[in-house]
Amino acid sequence: MIASVRGEVLEVALDHVVIEAAGVGYRLNATPATLATLTRGEDTRLYTSMIVREDSMTLFGFADTEARDLFGLLQTVSGVGPRLAMAVLAVLEPEALRKALAESNVGALTRVPGIGKRGAERMVVELRDKVNLVPVQAGPPGSVPPAIAPVRDQVIEALTGLSFPLKQAEQAVDTVLAEQPAAGTSVALRAALNLLGKNR
């Protein structure tokens, strides 16, 4: 079981990163918020979850152990696999996910592409009490290199990676940045997802 990967970032794509560790390039699927913190050529460490299937072995990368543990917890819900668990963490960062489950906020969960009302209700019932068992953790300061690309470009790329149409993504991001010009990538991404969720 691979629990973490540390090394040079070789490639950052829409839905994954390639990190070279001890001469081996590992492909890790990751959320847009995590990918937005990575810079090609810099060293980083991502905590990982390895999913083994009959026909594949897939690594998923996370900025901290809290997100990784929540990823595992989400998959304990019937009908939620790795892809859907990643979609949940792409739309709702750990703090927002905890809040949605604690407050039985079905509306917040249904903003995730692929989760309907019934699925969201099942997640609330099954995870409301378990989510508090996952320790809250922030990564050490300075452990994540700052992003270089402008916030607008990064957030639009992240949204199109989540299957939102380019034009719709651009409009949402422009609206968010007009209201919050100083917003960082993760704040702008969350706000744009909220906006797109309302317009669905």
Residue, then its C-alpha position, 0 to 999 in steps of 0.5 A: m500500500i502506497a501511503s504518500v508520494r514525495g518528489e518532483v512534479l513532472e506534469v500537472a493535468l486537469d485531473h491528475v499530477v505526475i510526481e517522480a519519486a526515486g526515479v519512478g513517475y507516479r500518476l495521481n488523480a487529484t481534485p482541482a483544488t489540490l492540483a492548483t497548489l502544485t507547480r511543475g519542477e517543484d518538490t511536493r508531498l501528496y498523501t495517497s489512497m491506492i485503489v486496486r481493481e481486477d484490471s487497474m491500480t489507481l493512485f489518488g493524491f491529497a494535500d493532507t491526511e484529512a482529505r484522504d481519510l474523508f475520501g475513504l469514508l465516502q466510499t463506505v456509502s453504497g453506490v459511492g466509488p472513487r470517482l464520485a468520492m473525488a467529485v464530492l471533494a472537488v465540490l466540497e472541501p473537507e470543512a464544507l463536507r463536514k458541515a453539510l453532513a452535520e447539518s443534513n444539508v442535502g442541497a449542498l451534496t446534490r450540487v455534486p455532479g452524479i449525486g441526486k437527492r436520494g444519494a445525498e440523503r443516504m450519505v447524510v444518514e450513513l456518515r453524519d456520525k462517522v465524519n467526526l471520527v476523521p481528525v481535522q488536520a492542516g498541512p505544515p505551513g509552507s509545505v505547499p508551493p504557491a500557484i503561479a498561473p493566474v487564479r482565473d485561468q486555474v479555476i476555469e481549467a478546474l471547472t472544465g475538468l469537472s465537465f462544466p462547459l467552458k463558456q459557463a465556467e468563464q461566466a461563473v469565474d468572472t462573476v465571482l472575481a468581480e465580486q471578490p477580486a482578491a479571492g485565492t484559487s480555492v475560494a474562487l473555485r468554491a464560489a464558482l461551484n456554488l454559483l454553477g450549482k444554483n444555475r443547474 
